[in-house]
């Protein structure tokens, strides 16, 4: 997308949608980047009875209602996995699969990411470890690749790799629980539950990345994004809301924080505009 949005929001849960709605009410353009709804823990909740005006709703009903409200309000949605956020001096660039979007401020509403990197994952990133099949798949046509599918759209991405000629070995939680990336200078194999599978590349397809992997330099506290009362993070222009900022992991708390984050992001943008005049 060539458009520079006022606020780019990563996550379409209650925090992300609340932030987007507030942004629109403040006259700001907003883009939500989101993976498949099924990746959200809220979507899989059987019963939510503590969110005002929506008694006895399922998680799926809440998520669908939130997103529909955002779309009616003029919020744009982009389906994909955010891979990196970079401060480009005045705007932030966000890599989404093979695409790239820009925003004057960013709200991280990416939920709670508990997964730790696999052994060897960080050391081989860019040297045979990839988080995006559509970005890097063409580099491995005719070669052995392993796909660790931990998101709802992982089977689709594995089929894409097969379709372009990669030799795919697919893993999901039902097939293996423990993984390690092997190799010296580059990836040579994936170890899955103690068994080695030769690989030129390992695609690790999670629903999201840990916040400090998404944005290096982001300050964490006990595994959560550290924020101020205005939901600002340690990176100016970047705000956070919802489960990624800590307990309680509740819909109402996430929605409130999303509102505050968007108000603060809007104020940040307006102040920057005044300074540039």
N, C-alpha and C positions, 0 to 999 in steps of 0.2 A: 504493500500500500504506500502511495506517495504522500498521503495526507499526514500531517503532524497533529495528533490528537492532544487535547489539553491534558487528559488523564488516561493513562493506560493501566488497566486493572487486571491482575493475574489471579483468576479464580472466579467462578460463577456461583459460589455458595451464598449464604445470607450476607456475609461481610462484603463480598465483591459486588453483589447486586445492590445492596444498600448504598455502597460508595458510588456506584454508577448512577443511581437515581438521584442522590444528593448532588452529584456533579451536574446532571442535567438541570436540576432545579436552580442551580447557581449559574446557569447559562454556559456551561462548559461542555465541550465535546468529550465523549467517553467511549473507550473500546474495552470490552472484556475479552480476555484470552482464556479459553476453557478447553479442557479435554472432554472426553465422553462423560455424560452425566452419571453413568454407572460406576465411574471411578470414585465418586464421592461417597464417603461413609454415611453422610446424611441420606443420600438417595436410597441406601439399603436399609434404612431404619423402618421397622414395621409400624411404629406407633410413636407420634410426637404429640404431647398434650399440654405443653407449657408455652406455646407460642400464641400470643393474643389473637383472637378472632379466627383462628383456624384450629378448632378443637378436634382431637382424634384423627389428625391428618397422618398419612404415611409420609416418609421421607421423600419418596418420589413425587407425591403431590405437591409438597412444599417447593422442591427444586423446580418443578415445571411451572408452578405459579410465579416464583421469583423471576425466572428467565422470561416468561411471557410478559410480565410487568415491565421489565427492563426494555424489551424490544418495543413495546407500545410507547415507551417514553423516548424513543429515538436513540437508545444505546445500541451501538454496533457490537456484534459478537463475532469472534474469530475462533474457529475450531483448530486446535493444535496444542502442542506441548511447548511451553516457554523454556528455552534452553539457556539463555544468558541475558542479563541486563547490563548495559554499559553506559556510563556517563560520557556523553559526547561533547560536553561543554555547551550548556544552554538547553539541550534536549537529551533525552535518554533513548537509546536504541535497544530494542528487544528482539532477539532472534526467536522465531517461532517456526520450528521445523526448518524448511528451506526458505522461509519468508522472513521479512524484517519490517518492523513497525517502529514508529517514533512517537514519543509523548513528552510533554513539558514537565510532567510529574508522573510518578508511578505509585500505585497502591498494591502492595503484596497482600493478597487474601487467599493464599495458596493452601490453607488448611494445615493439618499437622502431618509432617513428614517424619516418620519414625525410622525409616530404612537407613542403615549405615552402608557406606560403600563396601562392595565386596573386596576381599583381599586382592590386590593387584589392579583394582579398577582405576584409582586416581593416577597411579604411575603410568598407566597405558592409555590414558585419555588422549585422543588424537594420534595414537600410535597403534591403532587396532581396536580401540574401544570407542563406540559411538552410541549416542542417544537418539539418533534420527535416521531411520531407514531411507526416507526420501532424500535426505541431504547427502548421504554418503554411499548409498547402495550401489550406484553406478561404478564406484571405484573397485568393487569386489565382484564384478560379473565373472562367472566361471570359476570363482574361488569358494573355498569352504567358509561358511559363516555360521555362527551360533546365535540364536535369538533367545534371550531370556525375557519372556513375555509376562509383565507384571501390571499391565493396564488393559482396559477393555478393548482398545483398538489394536493391541499387539498382534492378534491373529491376522488381521487385515494387512498390517505392515509386513508380516512374514510372507504372506502371499504375494505382496508387491515384490519382495526380494526374489522369490522363486520366479515370478513372471519376467524379471529382467535377466535371469540366467544365473543367479547365485545358487550355490549348493547349500541348502538351509537345513540345519539341525535345530528343531524348535523345543524349547523347554518352558513349562509353566509350573506353578506351585504343586500341581498334582504329580509331576514327573520328578522334580528334584527340589530340595529345600536349601542345600548349602552350595555356594558357588565360589570359585576363585579363578582369577585371570592369570594365565601362565605365559611366560616368555621373558626374554632378556631385553633387547632393544625394542622389539615389537611383539605383539601377541602371537603366540604359537598354538595355544590350546585353551579350552575352557574345562575346568574341573567341576563336575556336577555330582554331588554326593559321592566324592572320592573317585569317580571315573573320568578319565581324560578324553576329550573330544578335540581332534585337530581343528584349528580355526585360524584364518587370516584376519578375521574381525569378529568381535563379539558385540552385538547390538543389545543394549540393556534398555528395555522399553518400560519405564515406570510412568505412573500418572503424573509425577512431578519430581523435581529435584529438591534436595535440601536447600534452604534459603541461602546459606553462605556459599553453596556451589553455584547458585543462580546469580548471585551478586557478591563477588569477592570483596572483603572489607566490611561486610555487614556484621554488626556486633550482635552476638547471641548471648543468652543467659539461660543456663540449664536447658539448652537445646531449643529454646524459643527465641524469636526475634525480640531484641530489647527495644522498647518504645517508651517515649515520654507520654505525658498526659494528653498531648495532642496527636498521639499515634505516630509521631515522627521517629525515624530510625537514626542510626549513626551516619547515614548517607543523606546529605541535604537534598530535598526534592523527592525522597523515597519515604513512603509511609506504609504502615502495616496494620492489619485488622483481622480479628477472628481467631481461630484455633492456633494459628501460627505464632500468636503473641502470648499464649499460655492459657491455663485453666481460669474459669470453668469453661468446658467445651460445650457451650449451649448456644442455640440458635439466637435467642434474644440478645445475648452478650455480643455475639458476632455482628448482628445487625446494627447495634448501637455503636460499636467500634468502627464499622464501615462508614457510618454517618459522620463520625468525628474525623476520620481519616480524609474523607472527601472535602469536608469543610476546611481542614488544614491545608490540603493540597491546593484547593482553590485560592486560599489566601496566599500561599507560597507563589503561585503563578501570577497573581495580581501584583504582589510586591516586586517580583522580578521584572514585570512589565514597566512598573513605575521607575525602577532603577535604570532601565535601559533607555528611558526617554531623555 
